[in-house]
Amino acid sequence: MKHSMMNTIDELEEEILNLGGCHIEAILLLDNLRRNLRESLSLLAMDTLTIQEAESVLIERRLHLSSTLSDAAKTLGIERSTLYRKIKRFGMSWTARVQSW
């Protein structure tokens, strides 16, 4: 099922490109759809993980999406110091993302 959905998205993208012209909105929509599908599939696979592995995956994902450690901790519902300790325990690294204005 996973591969057929990804193949369908790839085929749609190819058809849009074959139409010619600039269809940037459609390509961006398909990229977003592809990313959401990957995230959903990875969450479905989490039912085979231990609690620590699932926690590690969720923390890593939140760190990737958050611009600050405080924002990540707030979204996860834990204190920043707790998040820092978990990052250290799981051997993760985190650097602030620089936002361009």
Buried (B, 14 or more C-beta within 10 A) or exposed (E): EEEEBBEEBEEBBEEBEEEEEEBEEBBEBBEEBBEEBEEEEEEEEEEEEEEEEBBBBBBBBBBEEBEEBEBBBBEBEBEBEEBBEBBEEBEEEBEEEEEEE
